[in-house]
Amino acid sequence: MRIAILGSGFIARFYATSLHAQRRKDYILTVYSRDIENAKRFADDYQLSHFTSDIDEAITHPDVDVVLISLPNDLHEMAVAKCADAKKHVLCTKPLGRTAAEAKRMLDMVEKAGIFGGYLEDLCYTPKFLKSVDAIQNGNIGKVLWTKSREAHPGPHSDWFWNKEKSGGGAIIDLGCHCVEIGRNFIGKNVKPLEVMCWADTQVHPIEAEDHAIGLVKYENGAIGQFEVSWTFRGGMDLRDEVVGTEGSIWLNSFLRTGFEIFSTGKGDNYIAEKAEISQGWLFPVGDEAHELGYPNMFTDMFSAIEEGRDALETFYDGYVVNAILDAAYLSAKTKKWEPVVLEDWRGEEVSDKKQQLISFDEDYFLIKEELMPNEDLKRILKHKNTGEVVQKIFKPEKL
Ligand SMILES: NC(=O)c1ccc[n+]([C@@H]2O[C@H](COP(=O)([O-])OP(=O)(O)OC[C@H]3O[C@@H](n4cnc5c(N)ncnc54)[C@H](O)[C@@H]3O)[C@@H](O)[C@H]2O)c1
């Protein structure tokens, strides 16, 4: 694939580093930046043959197969519209829109134009994440009941993020989009998100938007997806997920503790890891940041999907559902009530299986739980099937 990248900032560099690493065959052909000096610097750094300060020139370049949007949130819709006009496949960074209405317009544009719309949700492509989803789909942890996804750091790196108009909000739109999509993947994307309860506040920074929020997304099958996001967390970038199922649990730590630690007295001033605040003392770097954050797997899926004429694992439709959940979160933070997720276009299951899976112990009882006690007694807590009475039965070691 020959790629036009729009934007030459932070994420554009992450994408370019991933795309031009390790003899990959897909390559960036041209970069658009409104500042021609930045475009040139980017082109020099990644040895691109073209650069431009004209966005249309980049998109309509005859050799370009796919456009990669790496612009601030308020420019995504404009850029998608240009790709749809030019009938160029498009990959858009997160969040897809600032609102579900904006995301829906983008979804409609790509579908009407018959082009590919890939949603660049990198954290749903990390090696650990893909393996976890695989384990869930193989039934290793049973039915998923509760997920928790946390992204927290000291705040983003450019002015526009802090401007509510341009970004669409604060930590919820910026980081919550990752956490919500992580939860959807674990619970099952076919399961309808019903409503959201969210607390949000501006605890530290002198901004209008929220810099900290916690939310709960209730799903049709009874599962709950929790998100925790913060621009006030100190000590690096905290990316952690938990999944709890009827048969097991998964804990993921994607960034701050990956099993790699360095102690330094502070000599040298190397880059340690994204949003690491210090370069002295015990440090927690990440081996291959782009890979640990999912970028190479994400691009492989996107480009293979285009070639194979299928959807990617993360599509514009997913971006739209995420935006609809975040809209409900913003509303709930205001009303302090559960707010419905408004999805005018729902493509998953209408009704899913909500039933509890009751485990029969014998003809008369359901098993609530059993536990081996310190004295080696086995205690079984049982519920009578007809009367509902809860009893416990103790099995001494010799009777086992
Ligand atoms: N993990 C991720 O997937 C991830 C991480 C960071 C950012 N992002 C997303 O990437 C997008 C860009 O964020 P970033 O961190 O690269 O920001 P950035 O500020 O580092 O870069 C933004 C780029 O857009 C350009 N730009 C800004 N205003 C413009 C305008 N009015 N017209 C034309 N160009 C303009 C800037 O010059 C720069 O090249 C955002 O949507 C953000 O949410 C995604």
The ligand as an SDF file (V2000), in Angstrom:
LIG
                    3D

 44 48  0  0  0  0  0  0  0  0999 V2000
   -3.0300    6.0260   20.5440 N   0  0  0  0  0  0  0  0  0  0  0  0
   -3.5320    6.7030   19.5670 C   0  0  0  0  0  0  0  0  0  0  0  0
   -4.1420    6.1220   18.7240 O   0  0  0  0  0  0  0  0  0  0  0  0
   -3.3530    8.1840   19.5220 C   0  0  0  0  0  0  0  0  0  0  0  0
   -2.3620    8.8000   20.2860 C   0  0  0  0  0  0  0  0  0  0  0  0
   -2.2210   10.1850   20.1900 C   0  0  0  0  0  0  0  0  0  0  0  0
   -3.0690   10.9170   19.3720 C   0  0  0  0  0  0  0  0  0  0  0  0
   -4.0390   10.2630   18.6470 N   0  0  0  0  0  0  0  0  0  0  0  0
   -4.9740   11.0210   17.7980 C   0  0  0  0  0  0  0  0  0  0  0  0
   -4.2560   11.5440   16.6900 O   0  0  0  0  0  0  0  0  0  0  0  0
   -4.7940   12.8000   16.2980 C   0  0  0  0  0  0  0  0  0  0  0  0
   -3.6600   13.8210   16.2860 C   0  0  0  0  0  0  0  0  0  0  0  0
   -3.0920   13.8800   17.5780 O   0  0  0  0  0  0  0  0  0  0  0  0
   -1.5350   14.1410   17.7990 P   0  0  0  0  0  0  0  0  0  0  0  0
   -1.2170   13.6200   19.1420 O   0  0  0  0  0  0  0  0  0  0  0  0
   -0.7480   13.6680   16.6650 O   0  0  0  0  0  0  0  0  0  0  0  0
   -1.5340   15.7160   17.8480 O   0  0  0  0  0  0  0  0  0  0  0  0
   -0.3370   16.6920   17.4460 P   0  0  0  0  0  0  0  0  0  0  0  0
   -0.7370   18.0180   17.9420 O   0  0  0  0  0  0  0  0  0  0  0  0
    0.9610   16.1260   17.8790 O   0  0  0  0  0  0  0  0  0  0  0  0
   -0.3460   16.6810   15.8520 O   0  0  0  0  0  0  0  0  0  0  0  0
   -1.4240   17.1970   15.1320 C   0  0  0  0  0  0  0  0  0  0  0  0
   -1.0270   17.4760   13.7000 C   0  0  0  0  0  0  0  0  0  0  0  0
   -2.1220   18.1710   13.0630 O   0  0  0  0  0  0  0  0  0  0  0  0
   -1.6510   19.4310   12.5620 C   0  0  0  0  0  0  0  0  0  0  0  0
   -2.7160   20.4370   12.7060 N   0  0  0  0  0  0  0  0  0  0  0  0
   -3.1500   21.0160   13.8250 C   0  0  0  0  0  0  0  0  0  0  0  0
   -4.1250   21.9070   13.5510 N   0  0  0  0  0  0  0  0  0  0  0  0
   -4.2730   21.9030   12.2100 C   0  0  0  0  0  0  0  0  0  0  0  0
   -5.1050   22.6120   11.3180 C   0  0  0  0  0  0  0  0  0  0  0  0
   -5.9820   23.5130   11.7640 N   0  0  0  0  0  0  0  0  0  0  0  0
   -5.0090   22.3400   10.0080 N   0  0  0  0  0  0  0  0  0  0  0  0
   -4.1400   21.4220    9.5420 C   0  0  0  0  0  0  0  0  0  0  0  0
   -3.3020   20.7130   10.3660 N   0  0  0  0  0  0  0  0  0  0  0  0
   -3.3810   20.9640   11.6770 C   0  0  0  0  0  0  0  0  0  0  0  0
   -0.4370   19.7570   13.4060 C   0  0  0  0  0  0  0  0  0  0  0  0
    0.4040   20.6510   12.7440 O   0  0  0  0  0  0  0  0  0  0  0  0
    0.1890   18.3690   13.5550 C   0  0  0  0  0  0  0  0  0  0  0  0
    0.8700   17.9920   12.3980 O   0  0  0  0  0  0  0  0  0  0  0  0
   -5.9280   13.0920   17.2780 C   0  0  0  0  0  0  0  0  0  0  0  0
   -7.1580   12.7250   16.7380 O   0  0  0  0  0  0  0  0  0  0  0  0
   -5.5840   12.2210   18.4750 C   0  0  0  0  0  0  0  0  0  0  0  0
   -6.7140   11.8550   19.2460 O   0  0  0  0  0  0  0  0  0  0  0  0
   -4.1700    8.9190   18.6820 C   0  0  0  0  0  0  0  0  0  0  0  0
  1  2  1  0
  2  3  2  0
  2  4  1  0
  4  5  1  0
  4 44  2  0
  5  6  2  0
  6  7  1  0
  7  8  2  0
  8  9  1  0
  8 44  1  0
  9 10  1  0
  9 42  1  0
 10 11  1  0
 11 12  1  0
 11 40  1  0
 12 13  1  0
 13 14  1  0
 14 15  2  0
 14 16  1  0
 14 17  1  0
 17 18  1  0
 18 19  2  0
 18 20  1  0
 18 21  1  0
 21 22  1  0
 22 23  1  0
 23 24  1  0
 23 38  1  0
 24 25  1  0
 25 26  1  0
 25 36  1  0
 26 27  1  0
 26 35  1  0
 27 28  2  0
 28 29  1  0
 29 30  1  0
 29 35  2  0
 30 31  1  0
 30 32  2  0
 32 33  1  0
 33 34  2  0
 34 35  1  0
 36 37  1  0
 36 38  1  0
 38 39  1  0
 40 41  1  0
 40 42  1  0
 42 43  1  0
M  CHG  2   8   1  16  -1
M  END
$$$$
